[in-house]
Amino acid sequence: MSEEATVIESSVPQKRLVVTEIPGPRSREIHERRRAVVPPGVHSVLPVYIERSHDSILVDVDGNHLVDVCGGIGVTTIGHTDGAVVAAATEQLNKVTHTLFTMTPYEPYVQVAEHLAKHVPGSTPENPYKTLLMNSGAEAVENGVKIARKHTGRPGIAVLEHAYHGRTMLTSSMNHKAAPYALGYGPRAGDIYKAPNSYPLHDGLSGAEAAARTIAHLEKVAGAEDLACLVVEPIQGEGGFIVPADGYLPALAERCRANGIVFIADEVQAGMARTGTVFSIEQFGVEPDIVLSAKGIAGGLPLAGITGRAEIMDGSQPGGLGGTFGGNPVSCAAAVAVFEQIERENLLGEAKRIEASFTAGLNRLAEKYDSIAEVRGRGAMLAIEVVKPGTLEPDSKLVAQVIDFAASQGVVLLSTGIHNQGIRFLPSLKMSDELIDDVIGVLDEAFAAA
């Protein structure tokens, strides 16, 4: 570990500490300055301004040490300011910061593509996968769709209910929830077909039954001959961390394969070791045609990958793919360090440890509070669904109360679900069992207070 990384670690002990009200006076002061120069559309869930961070702790400008259970919405999976990532990015900053890969390329881009080819399910020497690097999850989705359309010559995009894919014109049109992502921003993109998904808590269907429903709907509204791709989050993120019933995704993949439809796994939030496998789709026995990655891939730096079968990826003409900052060398160097840390630090095992520890605590709360209808998820991607007792009616008001109380006690949480009926947990894979117990204790207090 570099000297700089050691200093960061020693200055940010992994304990919760509240020294002022939250937000504190300095955060409130900065927030007032922000109002004059930043539009309200760029909303912050918790207007607490962060000065430094490490692993699972955020230190705000008032000196409060907050437990980060959101991880930048799944970005800092490896932990804030991971020593290996900081060292790799710093070294690359002193070498090359930018040339544009489509002009004069550099090795780190190739290294990231090699790591992705190694880890994407289905990739073998006989069935190689290739990668395009971009900047964000939404860009990954846009390019995945673009490549699928080029390969098939078809226009249609199929997506699932409760899906979230981004905030660009195309991806906001693909989302299940229009507000606030698409509301009032003009005409939405066409040739998008939304189908029912598998939501075991609410539909009670087996994987086969849910898949039959999805397929029947798409056959009515689209027709296979018009569909370029089906874009699926194996575990839905903003939609509520919904884990589909067993057999659901394999049935959809089989239908796509039989009809020449490109099956795209959107792993932007669930990927990069978060769920206990490098990509969550591995847990469902599916080998996607294209896998999309972003968020956790570069330890906090902007990077996204579109990794697909060679015969699909090779269909684009030279110059048809790319972007000025896509695959920036500093971000690529950080991503290589992330892949190396996944293996070196047994982060897949750590995700399973966190699942066991966090789930045990959340199940204790579910036994105590009948407003918690379900604990679900995989690895370090977990959620509880909060309802009005005796029903499955969402209780977004209680969710907001719990999140607000937790914030006042130095625990950063975030809602999820189309009705904001869930609370999501996206801790870093470095979060200790002691910190998890502390978070569960604060949640217990929050539900009791509410």
N, C-alpha and C positions, 0 to 999 in steps of 0.2 A: 504494500500500500504506500502511496506517495505521502510525503510529509504534509502536503496541503490537505489530503483526504483524512489523515490522522488528526489534524487540527480540527477539521469540521466535526468528526465523530466525537472527539473529546469535549467539544463545546456544546454539543446537543445531546445530553443524556436522554435515554429512552424512558422518560417518565412524564406523566401529565403534571402540569403546574399552572395554576391560575393565580395571577398576581393583581389583575385589575378586572373590572367588569369587561364583558366581551360583547361587542367591540369596545376596545379601550380608547382613551382620549386621543392618542396619536393616530390610530386607525380612523377615528371619526374625522379628525382634521384632514387627513389625506383624502377621505371619501368626499368631503366637501369640495376640495380642489378638483377631484375627478369629475364631479357633476358639471363643472364649467367646460370641460374639454372632451369628455367621453359621452357618446349618446346612450340613452337609457336602454336601447335595444341590446347593448352589450351588458347584460345583467349579471350581477354576482350574487350567488345564493347566500353567501356569508361575507359581508363587507369587512373582513379582517385582513389587514395587509401584512404579508409574510416577508420577513427579513432574511431568514436562513432556515435550513431544514437538513435532516439526515434520517435515513431509514424510515421510521414511522412517525416522526415528530416534526411539526411545523412550529417555528418560533416567530411570533408576530412582532410588530414594531413596538409593542408595549411590553414585551418580555414574557408573554404568556406562551407556555409550551402546550401545543394542541396535539391530540392523537388524531392522525389522519387516517380515517377509515374509508376514504374515497380514492386515494392514490391518484389525484388529478383525473378522476373518472377513468381509472384503469391504466394510467400511463406509467406511473412509477412502481410497477410491479416488482422490480428488482430493488426498490427502496430509493428514497431521495439521496442524491449526491453519493451514489455508490462509488467506492474508491476506484475500482477498476474502470468504470465508465468515465469518471472524471479524468483519470490518468490518460486513457486512450484518446478522449476528445482533446485534452490539452496538448498531447503530443502531436496530434494531427493539426491543431490550430497553428502550431509552429512550423508546419510543413507546407500544406496547401489548404486554403479555405474554400476556394472555388475556381474551377476552370470551365465547367459545363461538360458533363459526361458525353453529350452528343457532339461536342467539338473535340476536346482533347481529354480522353478518359483517364481513369486512375484505378488502382488495384482495390481499394476498400469496397467500391461498388461491386466488383466481381466477387469479393469475399462474402459479402452479404448474400448475393445470389446463390453462392455455393452452399452457405448455411441453410438457406430456405429450401433449396433442392434436396438437401440431406434430410430435412425434418418434415416436409409436407407429405402427408400420407398418400401413397400411390406412386411416389417418385422412385424410379429404379434406373439403372443404366439402360435397360431395355425400353423403359417408358419415362424418358427424361422430362423434367419440368424446368421452365425458364422464367426469369423474373424481370419485371419492369419496376423501377423504384420511383416513387413520387413523394409528396410532402405530408399528406393528411389522409385520414380515413375516407372522407368524402371523395377525394381524388382517386383513391383506390377503387371505390365503388364505380365512379364515373368511367374509369379506364377499363375495369372489368366488364362492364356493360358494352362499352365501345368495342372491345376486342371480341366479345361474344357475337355482337352483331356483324362484325367483319367476317368472322369465321363461318357463321351460318347463313348470312345474307337475309336474315329475318329482322323485323323491327321490335317485336314484342318483349316486354319485361314482366315476369311474374314475381310477385312478392307476397309475403304473408301478413295477416292481421297482427297488430301489435309491433310490427317491425319499425326499426329506426335505422336509417342509413346515412343521414347527413343533413346539411343546410344549404347546399348549392341548389340551383334550379331543378336539376334532375333528381338528386337524392331527396330533397324535401318533398318532391312529388311522389317519391317511392314510400315515404313514411306513412305509417297508419294514422298518426296523429297530425292533423294540419296545424293546429294552434300550439305553440306560437311560430312554428318553423316555416310555414308557407302562407299563413294568413295575411292577406292584403298585399302580397308581393307579385301580383300579376298572374297571367295565365300559367298553369302548371303544365309540365311536360306530358305528352300523350303516350299511347301504346304501353300503358302500365296497367297491369291486371292484379287486383288484390284478392287473395283467397283466404278462407279460414285456416287457422293453424291448429296445432295440438296444444291444448291448455288443460291438462288433466284435472286440476282443482275445480274447474268450472264446467268442462264438457263431459267428464266422466268416460271418455272414449278410449279404447285401446289404440295403440299406434296404428294398427291396420285399419281400424274404423275411421280414425282421424285422417289418415292418408287418403282413404277412399273418398271422404268428403272433400278434401282439398282438390284432388284430381278431378272429381265430378264437376266441381265449381269451375275449374279452369277450362275444362272441355266445353262448358256452356258459354263462357264469356270470351274465350280466346281461341282455342283450337291449337293443337300442337304445331301445325304447319306454320303458324305465325309467331311462335315464341322462339326468341333467340336464347333466353336464359331464365332460370329460376334462381333468385338471389335469396339465400337463407342464412339467418343467424342461427347456428346450431343451438346456442343458448341465447335467447333474446335478451338484449341489454336494457335499453330505455323502456321497452315494453313490459318489464317486470321480472327480468331474470327467469323467464319461463323455460323450464326444461321439458322437452317434448316426451311423450310416451314412447316406450321401447318399440322399435320397429317403424316408427313414423318416418324418420329421415331416410333409412334405407329404401323404403317403398317409394318415396319421392325421387330418390336418385335413380332407382331402377326405371321409373317411368320416363325420366329425362333421357336416360341412356337409350331406351327403346325408341325414342322419338327425335333423337338428334338435338335435344335441348341441352345447353351448357349448364351444368350444375355449379353454382358459385357459392362457396362458403364464406360469408362475411364474418371473419374472425377478428375484426377490429378491436372489440372489447373483450372477447373471451379468449383470444389467442395469447401466444408467447408465455406459456407455462402457467398461466393463471389458474387453470382448472385442474392441474395435476398431470396434464399431457401438454406437449408443446402447442398443439392445436386441439380445441375441444371436439372437433369433428371426429377425431380418432376414437373417442369414447362411444361413438354411435356406429362404428363399423362401416363408414362411408369414405370412399376415395374421390374427393371432388375434382372436377375438371379445372377449376380455378379457386385459389385460396387468397383472400384479401387480409393483409395484416397492417397494423399501424399501432397507435397508442403505445403499448409497452415495448415495442421492438427496439427502441434506441435509448431507453432509460431516461426519457424526459426531453430528448431532442426530436425535432420534427422529421419523421420519415414514415413512409408507407410502402408496402410491397404488393404487387399483383403477380402471383406465381401460378402458372398454368401449364397444362400439357404442351409439349413442344409443337405439336401439329396445330394447336390453337394459337399459341403465341407467335408462331412464325408466319401467320397469315397477314400480318400488317406490313405494309411497304416501308422501306427506309424513310425516316423522317415523320412517319405517321404517329409515332409514340414519343413521349418525352416531355420535358419542361425545364425551364431555366434552372430551378433549384432542386429538381428531382434527383434524389440520391446524392445530396450534398456530402462531400468527403468527411466532414467532421461528424455529421450524423451517422454516416456509414461506419466510421471507426468506433463510435459509441455502440452501434448495433452489434458489431463483431464481438466487443467486450461483453455485451449482454448474452449472446449465444454461448460464449466461453464460460460465463458465470453460471448459466443454467446447468451445465455439465459439472463444472468444478465444485459448485456449492450445493449440488443436489437439490436444486430449486423445485423440481417436480415432487420430490419427497416432502419438501417444506410446504408446498401447496396442500398436500394431503394431511400433513400435521395440522395446518391451520383449519382445514375443513373439519377435522375431528374435534379440535378444541372449540372452535367457534360454534359448530353445530350443537355440541353438547350444551353449551351455555344458552344458546337460543332456544333449544328444546325445553330447557328448564323454565325459561320465561313463558313459552307457549303453554306449558302445563299450569302456570300460575295465572296467566292473563288470557281469558277466552276471546279477547279481541285479536289475538294472533291466530289466524286460520291455518297458516302453513309456514314451515321452514323449508327452503329449497335452495338448490344450486349445487355447484361442484367446486372443489378446491377452495381457492380464495375469491370466489365469485358466488356470494350467498345473498339471500334476501328473506325477509319475512313479509307476508301479506297481512295487512291490518284491515279488519272488517268490524261492522257493528255486531255485537255478540248475538249469537243465535241465527245469523244470516251470513250470506256471502256478499253483502252489500259493502262496497268500499267505504272506508272511513278516512278520507284524506285529511279531515280536520285533526284527528288524533295523530296521524302521521306527522303533521306540521308541528303539533304541540311537543311530541317526543323529540323531534329533530331540534327544535328551538331550545328545549330544556338541555339536551345534550351539548349543544353549542355553548350555552352559558356555563357549562361545567368543563369545557375544554375538549370535547369530543366532536369531530367534524363528520357529519353523516349527510346522506342525500337520499331523496325519495326516488321511486321508480314506478313504472306502470302508467298506462294511459289515463288513469284516474288519480295518479299519485297515491296509490293505495298501498305501496310497498316501501320498505326501507332497505336499501342495498348496502352491502358490505364488500368493499374492494381493497382490503388491506394489502400492504406490501408483503412479499414473501419473507421479509425479515422481521415481521411483527412477532414478538415473544408471546408465550402463553400468559405471562404475567400481565402484559398490556391487554391481551384479549379479555382476561378476567376483569380487568379494570373497566373496559368498555361495557362488558355485560352488566357490571355493577351499576354503571351510570344509566344504562338502558332500564334496568330494574327500577331505579329511582324515578326515571322519566315516566314510565308507565304508571307507577304508583301515584305520582304527582298529577298526572293527567286524568 
